Structure formats: structure tokens, C-alpha cells
Amino acid sequence: MIFIICFSIAAVILAVTAIRFFRNTENKLLTTGAGLFLALFALFFPSESCASISDTINTIIISIVRSIKVFGLNEDFFASEFDFGTLPLWFNITYVFVLNLLYLIAPLLTFGLILSIFGNISSGIRLALSGMKDVYIFSSANTRSTLLAEDIKKHNPDAVIVFYNSENTTFRTRNDIICFSGSISEINPIILKFAKHITLFICDNDEAINLNNAIAILSIVKTLPKLTEKLKTNSSDNTGIDLYFFTSLKKAGPLLNGIDDCGVRVRRINEIQNLVYNFIYEKPVLDCVNENKEINLAVIGMGQYGEEYLKAALWSGQHLDYKLNINVFDIRNIRNSFAVKCPELVNTELLSDNDEINYKINFFDGQDIFEAQIEAIPEMKSVTAVFVALGDDEKNFEAAIYLRECFERMETKPEIHTVMSHIDFNGNNQINITNHKHQAYDINFILPDDIYTYEKIMNTELEKMGKKMFSMWNGSKQEEDFSAFYDFEFNYRSSISASMFWKIRKSLGLNVEVTEENKQLEHRRWNAYMRTEGFRYSKNRNDIAKTHPCLVPYDKLDVTTKNYDEYPIISVFDGDD
């Protein structure tokens, strides 16, 4: 009976180990080694007598020692030492076979671990000899990190590219890539000290791991007082440490805000928001205005992509003399839930600045787009652009085709954009989709992988303008004091969105001079942006409660507050200086 129990335990341990191995967990060598050790222990255990407590203790000790010795090719066993009694012959053969198999695998793991240790030492030496170059360190080798690393190399051929958690990647054979085994959270502090400029990308597929690794690295830096002091006094963009971590988890912002400043410039990459912002930047909603100065959009699906697009379209679509209408379709009843998140976007009737609000959201709740009578909906007859994001590539594709058919019958030609995450267009999102008569459907495919470039991830141009605007807004005497800009995501995102709005206007050839009219426009944009963040009016500001006294008409602001509205304009107007 003891053999069956121990064999069953060993089988479960090996199954769990295999699952963890193929799920790309970190430290695969150590995880697999631990699993094999426990399985060996379970299989050796029945080989000794367990007649008494002392025998059991001896058996445990002997089993542990024998399991350890297997990893060093220093243990032999014979089938005859296992007394299977009356157990079936097939069980005896299987038991011995599994034990023999582990005898073969365990030493290979030992050899792999030794190679990994020497490999890390070799990689460390290569990194130390790379000189004072820009170093880009990735926490994992996957699609996003590979695309981003290749684009960084194009942008900066002398850049040093480093990958962690790279035990099973082809990068280990490339001479221009430095690879380390193990997690980036175990990074040697020496690496953080010697380089002129280090950019860390925490980009595992698991967003929770990314958050934990970001916190771990910041904790490492905090244990290095001299480095922390150096980073805090370092005002130059081309030196120091930048940390980008990829996660859309809502808890990420508050958790990172709570970490003491250690001088590292931290930026969270919300990939969904990043994709939408880049799309809005490249395809401004103002491009979709009709002859009546109306921007009529349709959002099909209010998942993460749809909601992010709706919010970005609202604040980026604030232009004087233009009316913005957004029609939202979702199979769920989402009006009430969205009104809870952003009350002043939905219920605008009683707002003090109602006369300045140029947008209207029409919710078509409980509407399956494939069952909706699109041609019978008056609001859809004048739609100028459609954003499709139903959370599934096949549905997105079908919906885009179906909508084009509907609009063709209505004799209208709105732009149709749809998110497609798992389809290979060979980098061409303008691929020509046609029917059997080669008539083009004119559908633009938004590919998430397109954002993994140096410019789109790092927002260098917009960040430069955002910092300039923030330093003026913050009343800093020195433009280089950007600690609050980087330390708090709210400040960073707010500054970038303001600069992005005015950069769009500038690229469209619109007026971006500091005039009273443009200051009023900026306040309207700011009101819309803050409302997309869930803020509402109150006489007292409370950022936890999301209340703000400036959510009022421009004319109700005092002179000092009105002056704040010129800073985003200045940041772009003087952006080429």
C-alpha cells in the first residue's frame, strides 16, 4: 500500500511541475529541480523499513540524502531493493521506469543550473565591458519585448539590449543580446550603479508579476543610499534609471504612489490606453467632421478598448464651434454603470457649464449589433467614424463588414476602425478587404502589436511637452524638477493628454496661439478630461472623493486659475524651440 501512495504522490508532483514548466513560470530550472527532488524523495521513501518512529525518521533522512545524490550522479539503486510484494507486475515495472527516468533527467538539471550560473557571470562581464552606453533591460523575452527591442536597436544601434528570464529563448545565441537567467527582481545592484542610463521594461505576460517586479526593483534601489541620492539629484533625461512596467491593473497606480521616492522615473504602460491614445493621435476625431461641423462617432462594444476610446474621443474632441455626438452600442445595459464611473459625462443637464458642453452620448443598451436595425436608427445616418471593439477578433471582423454593408445601403461612407489582436497582416493594417467583385470594404485594422515601438511606448515628443507644461503648472522655478511628474501617474497622464490635444491641433493647422479663446477651449478640454477620470464638481477639492471646484464655466474662474489654461498651449506653441 505504501508503494501505491508514494507513487501517486510522485505522479501528482511531476504533473504539477510539468504544468508550471510549460506555463512559462520564472526560474524554470529551480522550479523543475524542486519538483524532481520531491518526486525522488517520494519514490525512495518505501525502500526502507517504517516499522517504528525511529525507522521512519531514518527513512526520511536516507531518502533526502539519496535524492540529493541523484542530482550529482552519485547514487545507484537496484530494483531488487524495492519489495513490491503482491502488487501487479505492470506497477513494479512502471515504478522502476519512472525512477530510472528521473535518474536521467536530474543530472541534466544540475548541468543546466551550472551553465546558467556561469552564463549569468559571463553576461555580467559582457555588460560591464559594454561601456557607458544606454542599457535597455527587459524582464522577459516575448512578443512585446522582442518588437520593442528591435525598434530600439533601429533607433539607437549602439544600445545594449539585455533580457532576463531567458533560459528558453533563441536570444541566448545572439552576440548582440545579453541574456540572464532568472527573474529581473533578482537583478544585481551593481548593474544599476554602473550604467549611464538604464531603461527597465517590466513586460511579462502576467500583469500581476509585472507589478510585483516593479515594486521589487524600486525596493532594491531604496537599499542603495548613494544611488538613491544620485538619482534624486540627477535632472538630466539621458542619465539615471527609467522603469516602464506593463499592466492595466487598477491597483497599480495607488500601490506605486505609496512607494517612497527613490529617484527612479516610473511609468506604467496601460497597453489598452496606450493603443487608444496613439490611435487618437494618429487619427484625430476632428478628421471626421462633416459639413455641419458635427463629429458623429459610433462605439461598438464598451469593453476596455471601447470605454477607453469613448473617454479619449470626448476630451480630444473639444473644439469650439464643433458638436460631438457619440453613439454607444453594447449587448449589456451599460449606461447606468458608466454614469456611476463618470457621472458628469452622462448627466450634463444640471451642470453649471452646460452651455459650454459640446458633446452628447447616446446609449443603445442591450443592442446586439448583428440584430440591431442600423438603418432605422436616425443617429447612425450621420455617423462619420466607427470604432469596433467587441472583445473577439472574429466578432470584430464580422461587425466591421456588417456595418459597412449597412452604411452602403444608407449611402454613407464613415471610417470604420476595428481592433484585431491575433491576425497577421505583415505589419500592414491597411490591407485591402474586398468582396467577390473586388469592391473594397475600406476597414482600418488597429493592431495592438503596432504600439511596441520606441516612440509609441516612450512618448518622447509628447513627454517633452508634457514636462514643460507641468513644470509651469507646478510653479517650479527650475524646469528640470520633474519628481512629481514621474512619481504620480495622475500628473503624468494629465500632462500628456493636454499636450497631445494641442499637438493634434497644431498638426491640423489650427490656431495654437495663447489667446483668450484658446484658453477657454483648454478649460473645456480640461473639464471633459477630468470628467472622464470620474471627477465631479464640489466647492472643495478632494482627490480621493474625485471632487474639484474648477469644474465650472471658464468665466467663473479667477484670474490665477485662468492663467493655468495657457500652459498646455505654450508647451506646444514653443515646442520646437
N, C-alpha and C positions, 0 to 999 in steps of 0.2 A: 504493500500500500504506500510506503514511504517513497518508493521509486516513482509511482504514478503522480503523487502530489508534487514532488520536486521537479519532475519533468514538465508538469503542467505549469508550474511557476516559471521555469526557464523559458517555456514556449511563449508565455504572456510577456515576459521581459524582452525577449527577442522581437516580438511583434511590435511592442511599443517603441523599441529602439529603431526598428526599420521605418515606422511611421514618422518619427521625429527626424530621421535622417533625410527622408525624401520630401519633407515639408520645409527644407532649407533653413533649419534652425541654425543659430550661430554655434561655433565651437563644435563642429561635427565630429572631429577626432575624439575629443574628450567625452562627448555625449555617447558615441558609439562604444568607446572603450569602457565606460562605466557600465553600459548595458551588457556587454560581453562578460565583464568581470562578475556581475551579479548572476548571470546565467551559468557561468562556470561554477560559481560557488554553490548554486542550487543543485547542479548535476554531481558535484563531488560529495555533497553532504551525505548521501546514503551509503557511501563506500565504507564508512567507519561505524562502529557499534554505538548505539544510542540507548544502551540498557540502563544507564544511570545518569544523574545530573553531571557528574564529573566527565563521563564519556561524551555527553552532549557538548560540553564546553571544549573538550579536546577536539571533537569533530569539527566544531565551528572554526577553531584556530587552525587546524590542519587544512580545512577546506579553503580558508582565506589564503594561507601560505601557498598552497598548490595553485590556486587561481592566479596569484601574483606571478608565480614562477613560469606559468604558461606563456605570459607576455614576453618573457626573456629567453624562450626556447630552452628552459632549464627544468623541464618536468616531463616525466614519462608516465604512462598509465597502461594497464593491461585490462582487457575485457574480463579476464578471469577474476579480478578483484571485486567485481560487482556481482553480488548474489541475487539474481532476479527471481529465484525461487520458482514458483509455478506460473509466472507471468508468460504470456504468449511469446513465441519466438520473434514475431514481427516487431513487438515492442522492444525486445532486447536489442535487435539489430538497429532499430531507429535510434534508440538511446545512445548506443555506441557511435553511430554515424554522426549524430549531432555533436557529440563531444569531440570526435575527430575533426569535424568541420571547424569548430571553434579553435581547435589547436592550430589549424592553418591560418585562420583569419587574425587571431590575436597578435602574433608576432608582426604581421604586416602593419597593424595599427601602431605598434611600438616604433617600427621603422619610419612610418609616416609622421609620427609625432616628432621623432628626432630630426627628420628632414624639415619639418615645419619650424622647429626651433632654430635650426641653422639657417633656414630660409629667411626667417624674420631678422636674424642677425645680419645676414647678407643684405637684405633690403634696407636695414637701418644704416649700414655702411654706405650703400649707394645713395641714400637720401642725404646723409651727412656730406657726401662728396659732390652733391649737386650744386653747391654754391649758394649764393644769396639770390636765388630765383623765386618767382612766385610758385607756391606749392598749393595744389588743389587735392584735397583728400576726400575720398568717397567711402562711405560706411559699407557699401555693398556693390557688387557687380550685377546690375540688372539692366532692363531696357532704358530706364530714365537716366541712370548714371552713365551708361555707355554712350547714349546720344549726346548728353551734356559734355562728357569728357572729350569726345571727338570734336565738338564745336569749339570748346575752349582751346584745343590744340590748333584749330584753324585761326582763332583769334589771337592766340599767343603761342607760337611754335616753340618757344623756349620754356614754356610752363612745365613744371614737374607734376605728373599725374600719379596719384597713389590710391590704391584700392585696399581696403580691409575686407575681412571675411571672404577671402578669395581662394579658399582651398580647392574648389572645384570649378575654376574658371580657366578659359584659354588665355587670360591676360598674363598668367604666370610665365608664359613662353615668349612674351613680347619684351624686347630690350628697352623700349621707350616707356614702359609702365613699371612702377614699383608696387609690388604686392606684399601684403602682410596677412598672415593667418590670424584668426581670432577676431573678436569684436573691437570696434573702434572705441568702445568705452574703456578698453584696456590700453589705450594709446600711451606710449612712453612720454612722460612730461618733457623729456629732453627735446623731442620733436617740436613741441610747442614753443620752445625757447629760442631755437637757433635760426629759424627762417625769417626772412624779411617780411613776408606777407603770406599768411596761411588762410585758405578758404576751405572750410569744412562743410561737406554736404552729407547730411544725415538722411539717407534716402532708401532705407529698406522698404520692402513691400508691406511690412506690418507697421501701421502708423503709431501704434502704442509703443513699439520698440524704438521708433524714431524719437518720440518724446522722451522716453527713459534715457536714451543715449545722449540726447542734447543736455538733459539735466546732469548726467554723469560727467560729461566733458566740462561743463561750467563748474561743477564741484571740484574737478581736478585743478582747473585754473585757480580757483579760490585758495587752494592749498599752497600756491606758489606766490608768496607775498611780493617778491621782486618783480615777477612777471605781471602781476595784477597792477602794481604801481606803475610799471612801464606802460601798460595798455591804457590805463586811465589818463595818463598824461600825453598819450600819443594822439595827435589831432590829424594826422595825415591819412588819406584814404588808401595810399599804396603801401602802408605798413600795418602791422598788427594782425588781429585774428577776426575773420568773419565766419559766422556759423549760420548756415541755412539748414533748417530741418523741415521735412515734408510731412505735413499732417493737416487734416481738416477737422480734427477733434476739437470740439468747442472748449474743452478744459485746458487746451494747450496754452492759450493766451494768459488766463489767470495764473496758471502754475508758473510760467516763465516770468510773469510780472513780479511774483513773490520772491524770486531769487535775487539776492543782493548783487548790486552792480560789481562786476569784476573786470570791466573794460572790454569784454568781447562784444562785437557788434552782432546781435542776434536777429535773425529774420525768419519768420515762419512762412513756408510756402504752402498755401492752400491751393492745391493744384486746380480745383474746380474754379475758384475765384480768379486764379492767375490766368486760366484759359479764357474765361469770360472777359476779364479786363483787357487782355491782349486782343481779343476779337473785337470788343467795342472800340479799342484804339485804332485798329486797322479798318474796321467797318463802322464808322460813326453813325449813330441813328439819324443825324442831320442829313446824311446822304440819301435818306429815304423820305424826304419831304415831298408832298405833292403840290399841285398848282394852287391849292387853297391854303398853303403854309400849314399843313397838317402832317404830323408824323403818326401813322396808324400802324401799330405793331400787333402781332399775334404771338402769344407764347403757348406752345402746345406741350403741356406737361409741367407740373410745378414741383418736380423733384429738386435736387440740389442745384443742377445746372439751370433749370427753368427759373427758380427763385433768385439765383444769383444774377441771371441775365435781367430779370424784371427790375431788380434794385439798381443795377448799373445803368440800365436804359433810362430809369427815372431821373437819376441825378445828372447823367451825361446829356440828357435831352432837354435841359433847362436853357432855352434860348428865347430871348424876347421876341414877341410877335409870332411865335410858333405854338401850335396846340399839339399836345402829346396824348394820344389815346392808346391804351394797351388792353388787348382782349386776351383773357387768360382762360384756357381750356384744361380741365383736369377731370378724370373719372371720379375723383374724390370730391367731397364738399370742403373746399379749402379756404373759402372767403373768411369764415369766422376765425380759423386758426391763424391765417395771415394777419387778420386785424388785431389779434392778440399780440403778435410779434411786432407789428408796425402799425399801431392804431391810427396815427395821424396821416398815414398814406391812404388809408381806406375811408376813414370818416373825416372828410375835409370840410363838411358844410359849416361847422361851428368854429373853424379856426379863424384867428384874427387876421391872418394874411390870405384868406380865401380868395380875395380879389387878385392876388399875385400868383395863385396856383394855376399852372397851365396844363396839368395832367389829369387824366381820368382813367381809372382801372375798371374794366368791365369783367366781372367774374361769370364764367359759364360753368357752374359747378355740376358735377355728376354727368359730364358730357364725354362719352367715348367718341373720339374724333372720327372713328370709322363709321359711327352710327349717326353723327350729327349732320343735320341738313345745312351744310355750309352755305349753299347758295340762297337759303331762305333767311339767313342772319344778316340784317342790314349793316351791322358794324364790320362785317367781313368784306363787303363790296368795295370798300375804300382802303383795304389793308395794303401797306407799302412794303412790309417785310415780315417774315415769319421765322420764328426760332423754334425748332422741333427738338425736344429732349424728353423722350418717354422712358428712358432708362434701359432700353434694349435696342441693339443695333437693327435687328430685323424690323421691329415696330417703327423705329425712326425712319428707316428706308421706305417702308410701305406708306407711312403717313406723309412723307415728303412727296412721293409720287401721287398719292391720292389727292393731296391739296393742290398740286399743280393741275391735275385734271379738273378739279372744281373751279379753280381760278380761270382756267382756259375757257370753261363754259360761261363764266361771268365776264369774259373778255378783259381780264386784268392781268398784269404781269408783275406781281410783287416778287421781291427777292425771297428765296427760301433757303434757310440755313439749317443744317441738322448735324447733331453730334454723332460721330461714328468712331467707336473706340477700338474695335478689333477687326479691321479690314485693311488690306494692304493696297494702297493706291500709289505705291512707289513714290511717296512724298508729294503727290500731286492731288490737292484737294479740289482742283477744278476739272477733274476727269469728266468727260462728256458722256452723260447718261442719256440714251436715246430710246425711242420706241422702234417698232418694226419698219417704220418708214424713215428712220434716221432723223426724226424730229427731236430736238434737244429738250430735255426737261429743265435745264438750267438750275441745277441744285448745287449749292455750295456745301461741301462736307467739312465739318470742323473736326480736326484730328487732334486729340489730346497730346499725342507724341510731339506735335509741332512746337509745343511750348518749351521743350528741353533744349534751349539754346542759351548761349551766353547772355545775349541782350534781354531775352524774354524772362529769364529766371532772375537775373541780377538787376534789371530795370535801371541800368546805369544812367541813361539820359534823364528819365523821369525822377530818379532818386536825386540827382544833382539839383534839379529844380525844386524838388520837394524839400531838400535840406535848406536851400536858400530861403524858401518861403517860411519854413518852420523856424529858422533862426530869427527872422524878423518878427514873426508872430510871438515867439517866446521871449522877445525883448533882449536877446543875447547881444552883448557888446562885441563878442568875437564870433564870427560866422562858424568857426571850427568847433564850437561847443555843441555837439550833437548827441550827448549822452541820453537825454530824454527822448530824442527822435528814434534812437535804436532800442532803448530799453523797454519802451511801451508800444505795443503793436497798434494801439488806437491812434497814437500820434503819427506813426509811420504811414499807416493806411490812409488816414485822413489827409495827410500832406500829399501823398502820391496821387490820390484821386483828384484833389484840387488842381495840381499841376497838370494832370492828364487832361482835365476838362479844357483848360486854357491852351494847352498844346494842340489839342484837336481843333479848337477854333483858329489857332494860328495856321495850322496846316491846311485848313479850308479857306484861308484868305480872309477871314472875318476880323473885325476890329478887336484888337487886344491891347489898346491903349488904356491908360489909367484915367477913365472918365467917370463921372457920377453915374451914368447909365450902366457902365460895366461893373461898377461896384455894387449897384443894385442887383445886377444879374448874378454876380458872385454870391450875394447873400441868398438869392433864390436857390442857387445851386446848393449852397451850404445847408439851407433848410431842408431841401429834398434829401441830401446825403444823410444828414443826422436822423431824419425820419426813417430812412432805410436801415439805420442802425438801431431802430427801436426807440429813439428819444421822443419825448413829448414835452409840451410847454409846462413850465411852472415858474413861479416867481423866484424860486431858489434852485440853484444848480446842485444836483446830486447825481454823480455818475454811476453809482450803484443802482439807484432808482431810475436812471436814464431820464432825468428831467433837466431842462435847460431854459433859462429866462430869455435867451436871444431868439427863440423860435417865434418870431413876431415879424410884422412887415418891416421893410428896410427903414421907412420913415420913423418908426418907433424906436430906433436905436439911437444911442447917444453918439456924439462925435467921435469919441475914442474908439468905440466898438466899430463904427463905420470905417475907420481907418484900417482895421484888420482886414477888411474886404479887398483892399488894394494889394495885399502881399502876394496872393497867388498870381495876380495879373503881372506884377513886377517880376516874379520869378521866371515867367515865360517871356515877357517883353524884353528883358535883359538877358535872356538865356544864352544868347550867342556871344556875350561879352567874355 
